[in-house]
Amino acid sequence: MIRIREATDTDVAQIREIFEATYGTDYAYSEFYEEPYLKKLIYSDDTLMLVAEEAKSGQVVGTASVVLESGAYTDLVGEFGRLAVHPEYWGQEIGSLLLEERLNRVGDRLHVGFMEARVSHPHSLKNGLRYGFAAVGFLPLKLRFGDERENAAWLVKYFGEALDLRRNHPRIIPEAYRLAGLALDEVGLERDFIVDEKAAPYPHGGDYELQELTATGYSSLLRIERGRLRNREVFGPLRLHYGFFRLRAERSNYLIARSEGHIAGGIGFTLDREENIARIFELICLEDHTVRLLLKELERKCREEYDICYVEIDVNAHSPRMQRTLLEMGYVPAAYVPALAFHRVERLDVLKMARLLTPLERLSMELVPPVQGLAELILRGFERQQVLPRIGALTEKIRLFEGLTEEQIQRIGAACGQATFSEGDQIFSAADECNETYILLEGEVQILMADGERSVGAVGPGECLGEVSMLIGTEHSADAVVSSPVRAAVLPKEDLLELVRQRPDIGVVIFRNLARGLGEKLRRADLGQ
């Protein structure tokens, strides 16, 4: 028989043994192997730590915690985490017992509970869904175990009046609307968001001196926050008003931008050196031009100085301008969390955006249906961000983009995936159904008649492939065979039609350019070129 109870200091050694047995010696959070740290958690008012005990022997066989100020918006948000069951007791539903007891004990102390559930060993994921958590996001490569990185699903559960306090009608960028829709469906809320097509990003440029925040600059930055930030755009675990020395104690950092000796903005972030993660928790700007500059400088430091793989920021779902800016800088919507952050007298939805500073990998995963659709949607978003710089480098050569503004090109690029093919590969065959068009970024493709013998032309960088069938809604009429290694942006038909529905201004130009490109290729074929 298994009994669940609160941990005491006499359990510390056994808890440590459970973590070692479960995660080995390479666990990213090595402090869980340190007895003083575990004692601190047990006695902390902000952490509930439970153990699962075998009633007859008194042996502790599992442990789990709730960090009641995690995310630590300090607004009734708690993280359900650090669940470990000794391998010898797996398969006995101990994880479920620990989760159920945590819910019973903290339901009156929280509005929002969340967990970052592993998907390579999805026991916590399945348990979370079983006990009423809803899947609202997917975080690629966020977790580190030893030398490997893992994906996590983001799950959320609501208590008390959390959803009654939610501010409705958030304003989100189009690139986030599918994610927001899925998340609201999972939580059981109406899709009440407004898709903001016109939100302009923060501007480029500006001549500022960048430096680390010191105690002498703290009061100047705080005045900016108090005087200007009526509607916060970024949420996180800390706030500038906690005090400079507490911020230092919590291992947080600030970069500030100065103009002619005066502070014009600052960005606050924490670094997790164990997980190689940076998290932005505050962005305070007196002048709009500092926003991009501070974000760009932080990214440079993460790459060159801090050895960071993953950067995360929680954005107010009512701030499409910040969402648009981050998207243009390579961040991807990774989770949509209704009513997560408390601001003034309401709870606001949060769009969690992430930036990968390491190549995306498609890892082996065990996904259940609610998470499967989210994972695929978000992974495609990260893959699309990887192709955007390549599209940008060839913008002037891509005929599909003629006559489009930079913002319109960004919208098309954000709808594109990426594909590579080796010499001799057949991209499609005559009579195949057409579901996408390819924009060649590198390489060349020969177009062959159905018999595979006669070439009717070649497609090179900047040109489209497969647009004929997509335009007229028929099957492919020829074979496409790679004659030199190809890298291509892939524009799915479904996404193109959705984009055209949302943005008729883009659709008019795209279809004009597709028709023009088709005419040129037909003329080349007639001339035998």
Secondary structure, DSSP 8 states (H G I E B T S, - for coil): -EEEEE--GGGHHHHHHHHHHHHGGGBS-GGGG-HHHHHHHHH-TTEEEEEEEETTT--EEEEEEEETT-TT-SSSEEEEEEEEE-GGGTTSSHHHHHHHHHHHHHTTT-SEEEEEEESSSTHHHHHHHHTT-EEEEEEEEEEEETTEEEEEEEEEEE-TTTGGGB----EE-GGGHHHHHHHHHHHT-----EE-S-----------EEEE--HHHHHHHHHHHHHH-SS-SEE-S--GGG-HHHHHHTTEEEEEEEETTEEEEEEEEEEETTTTEEEEEEEEESSTTHHHHHHHHHHHHHHHTS--SEEEEEEETT-HHHHHHHHHTT-EEEEEEEEEEEETTEEEEEEEEEEESS----------HHHHHHHHHHHHHHHHHHHHHHHHHTTTT-GGGTT--HHHHHHHHHT-EEEEE-TT-EEE-TT----EEEEEEEEEEEEE-TTSS-EEEEE-TT-EESHHHHHHT----SEEEEEEEEEEEEEEHHHHHHHHHH-HHHHHHHHHHHHHHHHHHHHHHHHT-
